[in-house]
């Protein structure tokens, strides 16, 4: 460890902590005892006396626990819960699993006019979005397919069939005050641009003037502009909120004169309508007029059934990237919508409707097979955004061990984890330590919760799995992250010699 970090550690950890509980298979060596002492000083630091740590460290070579602290205590895991969701998805669906989305024409085509509706159906593909331009590519392919079928106009509607999943878009235990933000976008079987619309705010020409605001069509929200224009050089304080009792988006704050336009991503109200509205707009812009509305099948199901439309033509079909690629985005940048989608896809794979409850049962089946006790976790959503989620560090270590030891899972799973000092949510952490490009881990972050679980190689090239969970702290989260990183650095410098 670099001398300056030793000095900083000494100043931070003025009072020794309590000894950790260990469960070695044999008496620990002096090196392991020294490691435990170093880690105990980190996690026993008085700065976190009002908080709670839970830690478990296991050697992948021997299966020995090198250090344990509150390893069997229930903790809120934040996005470390995604480790369980992904592990169950990989075990159940397989790394090559792909979602499928189809486009159909219902009704006869007469003189180039579809005398009926366009219907788009999916089982939850979350990848039709701006990443690598896939949304634009898919809509372009569908436009070409419609033209190739001889359709120059649509007399009916664009209908979104989202029946693969239930309509509970919001996870249990999600806080009301962040539902407008992109990280809390509702899940659905039809998903476009990660179910977020773009809010644009441009300052007015003079201080005090109302800025110009706009929102992508189909969001389901009505804009209420309470923002103002600030003086040149003033701070940009633009923010937005959604009242619980109305589908409006209230824009507040100030945008400076002459400043760049602000763009924010906003969670939409109905993902299916957002998808169909965007598809309709794309077709109209391409010169294919659509006379009917863009709608959710749920809102017109009785009417469609009564119409007795029997002439159905498949126009196009597209498959998502495989799960191994979806998981990289989900884990490295901690994409919540992907995790919630996987949970419901797991539920649907059981042979029924894609629901969170069915997904939780699917996860339970996998974890039970792996010997994880029922009281080792409680799961409310797939992403970890819910404050109803609890699990133990020991549970996470067991899952990490399973993924590492199984040749089907090791390489694709490791590829999903953020690399310390290099990418994802760890790009700016551990950059000047031996853990850089060495530690691979999943972060977790909600209010008063921080988590980091993954793998690190020691100086002896021994792979250690670690899970570090912090709850109920009153100190700045940056302090907790620093202490966590310090522990990972200690692990990276460990040697049995």
N, C-alpha and C positions, 0 to 999 in steps of 0.2 A: 504494500500500500504506500502511495506517495506520502512523503513527510508532512506536507501541508494538510492532507486529509487526516492524518493521524492526530495532528494538533487540533483540527476542527472537531474530530471525534471526541478528543479528551475534553474540550470545552463544552460540548453538547451533553456528554454523558458523565456528568460530575459525580453522580451517585450510582453505585453498582445496582443492577437489577436483581430480581429474584432468580434463582436457578430454574432452568426449564425442566419440564418433565420429559425424560427420554425413555425409549423402549428398545434398547439395542438387543441384538441377538446374542452378543457376547459383551464382555466388559469393554467399554470404550478405550481406545488408545489415548495416549497423552495428546496427540494431535487433535483428535475428536473432542476431547475435554477442553482443549484450548479454543477450538472453534465455538463450542457451546458458551464458553465464557465471553468471547468477543461478541457473539450474537446477543447474549443476555444483557450486556451493557447497552447495546443499541435499543433493544425492546424494553429494557427497564429504565430508560432515561426519564427523569422527573418531568420533562417537558410534556410527556404523554400520560401523566398520572391520572388524568380524568378520562382518558380514552382506553380502549381495549384492543389488544393485539391477539391474533391467532396465527400461529406459524407451524408449518410442518416442512421438513427437509428430508428427502429420501435419496439414497444412492440407487441409481438404476442398475449398477453392476452387482450389488450385494443384496438389495432390498432392505438394508438397515436404515432406520430413522436416525439421522445424525443430530437432529435438534427438533424438539417439539415444545410448543408453548400454547396452551389452550386449544390444542389441535382438534379436540372433540366438542368444542363450544360452538353453538349456533351463531353465525355472523351474517350480516347482510353482505352479499358478494358483489353487488352492482354488476358490471358487465363480465365479471368472471363466471357468471352463470352461463354465458354463451359457450363455455367449454363443455358443459353438460349437454346443451342443446345440439351442438355440432357433433359431439361424440355419438349421441344417440342417432342423429341423422345419418352419419357415416356408417354406423353399424347396421341400421335398418334399411336405408335407401341405397347406400353404396356411393362411392366417390364419383361414379360416372352418371349418376342420376341427373336427368334434365327435365325441366318444366316444359309444357307445351301450350301454345296459344294458337287458336284457329279463327279464321274468318269465313263466314258463310253468307250466301245470298238466299233469301227465302222469298219465293214468289217467281213468277215467270218474267222473262226478259222480252220485251216487245219494242221493236224499233230502237233498241239501245237503252231503253228505260227499264230499270228494275221495278216491277210493279209489286213491290214488297219491301222488306227490311234487310239491312245488313246486320248480322249478328256476330259479335266477337266474344269468344269464350276462352277462358284460361283456367289452369289449376294452380295459379299463384306465381307465375314467372315474375321475379322481382328485378330482372335485369333489363327490362325495356326502359332504358333511361339514358342520360347523357354520357355515361361512362363509355368511352370508346365510340360514341356516336351511335349506339345501337338502336335507340328509339327512332332516330331519324332514318336509319337504314331499314328498319322493319316497316315503318309507315310508307317509305318509298316503294318497298317490295309489294306491299299490299295495294298501293295505288296502281302499280303496273299490273298486278294480277286482276284487279277489277277491270282495267282497260282491256286486258287480254281476253276477258270473258265477254267482251262486247258491250259492257255497261258504260254508258256515257252520262247517265243521270240516275238518281235514286229517288223514287217517288215516296218511299217510306222513311223509316227512321234508322238511326244507328243504335242498336240495342246491345248493352253489355250484360252478358250472362256470367254472373259471379257465383253460381250455385255450388261450386266446389268447396267454398268456405262459408261459414256462418257470417252474420253481419256485425258481430262484436269486434269492432275495429280497435278499440282501446283496451289495453291490458288492465287486469285487476290490480289495484294499488298504485296506478299512475296518478301523479299529483295534478290537480286541476290547473295550477298556475304555469305549467309548461306545455299544455296540449296544443298551443299554437305553433310550437317550434318544430323544425324539421326532424329532430331526433325522436319526436313523439308522434310521427305521422301514423295514421291508422292503417292497419293491415287489411288486405282484401284479396280476392282471387284474381282481380284485374288490377294491375299496378303499373303506373306510368310515372317516370321521373321520380321514383321513390316516394310517390304520393305527396309531392310538394309542388306548390306554385311559386312563381317568382314575384316578389314585391319589389317594385322600383320606386325610389324616391329621389327627385331632382329638386334642388333648392330653387326658390323663386328668384326674381331678378333684384329684389331689394330686401333689406332686413325687415322682418315683420310680415312679409308676404307669405301666403300659404304655399308650401312646396307642391310640386306636381307629383301625384302618386298614381300608380297603376298596379294591377294584379292580373296574373295570367288567367284567361277565361276558364271557366269550369271549376274554379276552386270551391264554389258554394258559399263564398263569403262576400258580404257587402262592405265596401271600404268606408270608414269614417275618419276623415282627415283632421286631426287636432294638432298636427305638427306645425312648426313655424320655420321661417328662414332666419338664420343668425348672421351676425356680422362676418365679413371676410376674415378667415383665419381662426374663427371660433371652433369649438369642439363639435364633432358630429355625434349627437346623442339620440339619433333616431331609434325608436323601439316600437314594438307593437304588442297588442294583447287581444284576447278573445273573451268577452264576457260569457259567463256560463249560461245565461238565459236567452242569448241571441246569436244568430250566425252572422256576426259582424266582426270585422277586424279594425280595431282602433289604432291608428298610427299616431304616435306621440314623439316629443323631442324636437330637436332643432338640426337643420342642415345648413352649413355655412354657405354664404354667397360665393360663387366661383368654385366651390368644391366639386369633387367628382360625385356622380350619382351613386346612391347606395342601393345595393341589391341584397335582399335577404330571402331565404327560403322559408315558406310558410306551409304548415300542414293543411291539406285540403279536408273538406268535410266528408265528401262521398267519393272514394277512390274510383268507383265504377263510372260515375257521371263525369269525373275529370278525364278518365280515359276516353270515353265515347265522344265527349265534346271536343277533345283534342284531335281525335281521328276524323270527326266530321269537318272540323276547320281545315285539316290537312287536305281532305278530298276537295272541298270547295276551292281552296287555294290552287289546287291542281287542275281546276276546270271541270270537276265532276259535281254538279249541284246536288244537294241532298235536301229534299222538301220537308222531311219530318224532323222531329227533335232528336237530340242525343239523350238517351234515357237508360235507366237501370231496369233490368228485367223484373226485379222485385216490384216495381211500381206499376207494371202493366201486365203482369203474369196472367191474370184472369182474362184480359182482353186478347192476348196472344193465343191462349188456349181456345177461346171461343171462336177465333177467326178460322181455325182449322187449316192453316197454311201447311201444305204438305210437300210442295215442290222446294226441295233444299239442294243447293249446289255448294260444294266446298270450293272456295276460291284460293285460299292460302293457308299455310301452316308454318309455324316457326318454333324452333326449340331453343331453350336457353343454353348458356354455357353450362358445362357440367358442375356438379356440386363442388368439386375440388377448386374450381375457379371462383364460384360464388362465395365459398368459405374464406378465401383469401381476403376479399373485400370486407366481408362480415367481421372478420377477426382483426385484421390489421388496422382498419379505421374505425372499428366498433360500430358497424352499421346495424342499428336496432331493427329496422324494418325487415332486413334479411333474416334475422334470428326469429322474429315473430312469424314470418312466412314459413320458415322451416318447421317451427313447432306445429303449425296447422297442417302443413304437408305431411308431417309424421302422423297426425290424427287421421287424415284422409287415407293414408296408406294402410290403416287398419280396416279399411273397407267401408267407411262411412263418410259423414260430413267432416270437413276440416275444421275442428274446433280446438280451442286451447285445452279444454279438458281431455279430449281424445289424445292430443299431443302429449300432455303430461302423463297419461297412462302409458303411452308408447315409450317415453323416457324412463318411466318407472320399470317397465319390462326389461329394458337394457341394463339399468343399474342394478336391479335385483339379480339378474344373471351374473353380474360382475361381483356380487357379494357385498354390495353397498347396503347398509341397513336402512330401513324406511325412515328412521329418525336421524339419518345423516344429512337430510336436506328437506326442505319444503319449497315447492316451485309454484309460482303464480303466473309467470309469463316466460317468454323464451329469451328475452334480451337482457334481463337484469335491471330494467328500468323501474320495476315495481319495488316498493319498500316492504312488500309481503314476502319476498324471497329470503330464505335463510339456508345456509349450509355450513358444513364444517371444513376446515382446512384439510382434514383427513380425507374427506370425500373427494375434494379436488385432487389430492395426491393420488388416490386410487385410480381416478379417471385418467390422469396424466400417465400413470404407470401403464395402464391398459393400452392407451394409444401408442405409447413408446415401444412397448414390447411386442405388439401385434404387427407383423410385417405388412399386413394389408393397410394399416393405418399410419405407420410411423412417418414416412416421407411426406404424404399429403397433409398430415396434421401439422408437422413441424413447419411446413411451407406457409401455413396460415398465420403463424405467430409473428408479432412485430419483432424486429431485430434491434437490439439495443444500440442507440447512437446512429441508427441507419434509416429506419423507415417506420411507417405507421405511427401509432400512438407512443412509440418509444424513440422516435427520431431525434428528440432533443435531450434524451436522458442517458446517463452513463457513458457519455461520449468520450470522456477523458479518463476512462478506467479500463482495466483488463476485460471488463464485461462487454465492451464495445465489440460488435460483430460476433459476440460469443453467446450472450444471454438471449434466449427467445422466449417471449412471454406475452400473456394477455393482461392488459390493464383493466381496471374497473374504477368508475368514478360517478358517484351521485353525492348529494349533500351529506357531509359528515361520514362518508364512506370512501375508502381507497383500498384497492386490491391489486396484487400483481402475482401471477402464477405462471410457471413455465419451467424452463430448463437452463442450466448453465454448466459449462465445462470448467473443471478445476485445473490447477497447474499440473496435475498428474493425468490430465485428459479424462478424468472420471466425470461422467454425466450425473448431475444432481437434479432432481425435480424439487421445486420449491413452491409453496403457497404462502403468501403473506397477506393477511387481511387486517384492516384497521377500521374500527367503528367508534362512534360516540365521542369523537375528539372535538376539542374546542380550539385547538391551535390551527394556524393556517395550513391548508392542504399541501402547500409547497413544502412545509416542514415534514409532514408525514411522508410525502414522496421522497424527500431527501433521505430520511431514515431508512425507508424501504430500499432505495438504491444503494445505500451504504451496506446494508445487509447482503445484497446481491453481489456487491464488489468483494465483500469478505469471502463469500462462497467461491467467487471466481479465483481468489488468491489462495484458497485452501490447498494444502498438500498433506499427504499422509507420511511424507518423508521426515 
